[in-house]
Amino acid sequence: MLPVNNNPGRIPTLAPETPAATGKDYSAIWQAWAKEATAGSHELREIAFERLQVCLTKQECS
């Protein structure tokens, strides 16, 4: 986190180092990532993709 609004006598506000990703098609991004898995790598990306989809549908973050 990077400090912003350094006003004397005030606690600085923290801003994320990377901008928030809004309006992105996470489903398409994750699906492409899952399909890029190397054959035989045992990464189980398809299972991860399915779990991410469930979280996105339920709007869960953990």
N, C-alpha and C positions, 0 to 999 in steps of 0.2 A: 504494500500500500504506500502511496506517496502522499505526503501532507499537502493540503491546499488551504487557501485562505489564512495565511499566517498573520493574524491580527495580534498585536501585543496585548497580553492579558487575557487572551481567550484560548480555549483549547482548540487546536487545529482539527479541521474536518479531514477525514481520510477518504481518498478516492481510489477505486480499483486501478491497478496498473494496466489492465486491458479493458476496453469499453464493453459494456453489456451487450450481449448478442440478442437483439430483439428482432422479431419478424423473420427469423430463419426457419427454414423447413428442416427441423431436426430429424424427422422421420427419414427424409431422403438422404441427408448427410450420414446418419447412422447406418442406413441400409447399404449405402455405397461402401462405407468403412467395413461392414460385415462381409461384403462380397470380395473385398481386397485381401482377405486372409489367405496366406500361403497354404496350399494343400498339404495336409499332414503336419501342420504346425501345432495342432491341438489347442488353439487359442479359444475355441468355443465362442467365436464372435456372434454366431447366429443366436445363441442362448442369451448373450449380453444384449443383443439388439431387441429380442423379444421382451426382456425385462425392462429395458429403457422405454419401449413402447407402452408397456403397462403403466410405468411411472408417469409418462407424459399424459396418458389418457386420464389417469387419476389425479394428475397435477401434484404428485408427490415429489419431494426433493431429497429423500434419503433412502 
